[in-house]
Amino acid sequence: MRKNTTKQGFTIVEIVIALAAIVAIVVLGYYIFNQATDDTTASLSVTETVDDTSESFDEIMELEQISEIARLEQSGSEIIGIELEQNDGQLVYVVHYSDGSTAVFDAISGTRSELLDNDNDELDEDNDSIPANFVAGITLREAINIAKERRPDSTLRKVEVEVEDGVVVYSVRFTDDSRVDVNALDGTVQRLRNESGDDEIERNDDNESDDQDDNDDSDERDENDEDESEDGDDDSRDDDEEDEDDEEEEDDEEEEDDEEEDNSGSGSSN
């Protein structure tokens, strides 16, 4: 009678081999995922210089247009920053949202090409969001021209739109690490930072407060001068009235003297 030699279940060796294969697959998948993420991040971090002299630059969307498109893409989040960059020869807007995500849009067509989650490590979590109803007073081109007047020998790298001290600015960045922050409403220079990282012009609330105090002091001085002038006019009017009263008294005295002389003459003749 033959014995049944069929194996029941798996041997320990087979189980070990199977576990090793599963671990290898997981590690390989993790490696491939990380490589893909690193490549995507690198495509954003390696920024070419923006050529604002090209014909295509004049076709890019303005701030209000790209802001509207970006808000529709992420309706539940606020925009805390917008960057105009050039990647692989293409002008793109990189939009940073308050939920930590980042979207990349073609700067000319507005088509979204990428959406990354939690990619705002470089941004301050306390950054103010750009108001949804904000309308810029100057164009992107005008802001760049203003910045270039201050840094004529620097090469444009990118432009960031952000809120600094409650003011929406075009932060024009150059390849030598200098920057010029231009007020997006009126075109005034809010900050001028040279290549050494020193601020030649810096927005300073204390200075603004001092200027306001100086203006208040000046207004007070003007009011005091007006009061003194009015007091002087009143004194002058009082003096004129006193002079008139004195003249009237003198006239009355002269009339009385004349009457006395007439009466005296009349008595003598009688």
ChimeraX attribute file (.defattr): number of C-alpha atoms within 10 A of each C-alpha:
attribute: neighborCount
match mode: 1-to-1
recipient: residues
	/A:1	3
	/A:2	4
	/A:3	5
	/A:4	6
	/A:5	6
	/A:6	6
	/A:7	7
	/A:8	6
	/A:9	8
	/A:10	8
	/A:11	9
	/A:12	9
	/A:13	8
	/A:14	11
	/A:15	12
	/A:16	11
	/A:17	11
	/A:18	12
	/A:19	11
	/A:20	12
	/A:21	12
	/A:22	12
	/A:23	12
	/A:24	12
	/A:25	12
	/A:26	12
	/A:27	12
	/A:28	12
	/A:29	12
	/A:30	11
	/A:31	12
	/A:32	12
	/A:33	11
	/A:34	12
	/A:35	12
	/A:36	11
	/A:37	13
	/A:38	11
	/A:39	11
	/A:40	13
	/A:41	13
	/A:42	11
	/A:43	12
	/A:44	14
	/A:45	10
	/A:46	12
	/A:47	15
	/A:48	18
	/A:49	17
	/A:50	22
	/A:51	17
	/A:52	16
	/A:53	8
	/A:54	9
	/A:55	9
	/A:56	13
	/A:57	15
	/A:58	13
	/A:59	11
	/A:60	20
	/A:61	17
	/A:62	16
	/A:63	19
	/A:64	15
	/A:65	12
	/A:66	22
	/A:67	22
	/A:68	13
	/A:69	15
	/A:70	26
	/A:71	16
	/A:72	11
	/A:73	13
	/A:74	15
	/A:75	11
	/A:76	10
	/A:77	17
	/A:78	18
	/A:79	24
	/A:80	24
	/A:81	23
	/A:82	24
	/A:83	19
	/A:84	23
	/A:85	25
	/A:86	22
	/A:87	17
	/A:88	10
	/A:89	12
	/A:90	14
	/A:91	22
	/A:92	24
	/A:93	28
	/A:94	24
	/A:95	24
	/A:96	25
	/A:97	24
	/A:98	20
	/A:99	17
	/A:100	16
	/A:101	17
	/A:102	21
	/A:103	20
	/A:104	23
	/A:105	21
	/A:106	20
	/A:107	24
	/A:108	18
	/A:109	12
	/A:110	17
	/A:111	14
	/A:112	17
	/A:113	10
	/A:114	12
	/A:115	15
	/A:116	15
	/A:117	11
	/A:118	13
	/A:119	16
	/A:120	19
	/A:121	8
	/A:122	6
	/A:123	13
	/A:124	9
	/A:125	12
	/A:126	8
	/A:127	16
	/A:128	19
	/A:129	18
	/A:130	20
	/A:131	13
	/A:132	12
	/A:133	9
	/A:134	13
	/A:135	12
	/A:136	18
	/A:137	12
	/A:138	17
	/A:139	16
	/A:140	22
	/A:141	13
	/A:142	14
	/A:143	24
	/A:144	21
	/A:145	15
	/A:146	19
	/A:147	25
	/A:148	18
	/A:149	10
	/A:150	15
	/A:151	19
	/A:152	11
	/A:153	10
	/A:154	18
	/A:155	17
	/A:156	25
	/A:157	22
	/A:158	23
	/A:159	24
	/A:160	19
	/A:161	22
	/A:162	23
	/A:163	20
	/A:164	17
	/A:165	13
	/A:166	11
	/A:167	15
	/A:168	23
	/A:169	28
	/A:170	31
	/A:171	27
	/A:172	26
	/A:173	22
	/A:174	23
	/A:175	14
	/A:176	15
	/A:177	15
	/A:178	21
	/A:179	27
	/A:180	29
	/A:181	30
	/A:182	27
	/A:183	22
	/A:184	27
	/A:185	16
	/A:186	12
	/A:187	19
	/A:188	13
	/A:189	21
	/A:190	20
	/A:191	20
	/A:192	22
	/A:193	19
	/A:194	19
	/A:195	14
	/A:196	9
	/A:197	12
	/A:198	11
	/A:199	15
	/A:200	10
	/A:201	14
	/A:202	13
	/A:203	15
	/A:204	11
	/A:205	10
	/A:206	9
	/A:207	10
	/A:208	11
	/A:209	11
	/A:210	11
	/A:211	12
	/A:212	12
	/A:213	12
	/A:214	12
	/A:215	12
	/A:216	12
	/A:217	12
	/A:218	12
	/A:219	12
	/A:220	12
	/A:221	12
	/A:222	12
	/A:223	12
	/A:224	12
	/A:225	12
	/A:226	12
	/A:227	12
	/A:228	12
	/A:229	12
	/A:230	12
	/A:231	12
	/A:232	12
	/A:233	12
	/A:234	12
	/A:235	12
	/A:236	12
	/A:237	12
	/A:238	12
	/A:239	12
	/A:240	12
	/A:241	12
	/A:242	12
	/A:243	12
	/A:244	12
	/A:245	12
	/A:246	12
	/A:247	12
	/A:248	12
	/A:249	12
	/A:250	12
	/A:251	12
	/A:252	12
	/A:253	12
	/A:254	12
	/A:255	12
	/A:256	12
	/A:257	12
	/A:258	12
	/A:259	12
	/A:260	12
	/A:261	12
	/A:262	11
	/A:263	11
	/A:264	11
	/A:265	11
	/A:266	10
	/A:267	9
	/A:268	7
	/A:269	6
	/A:270	5
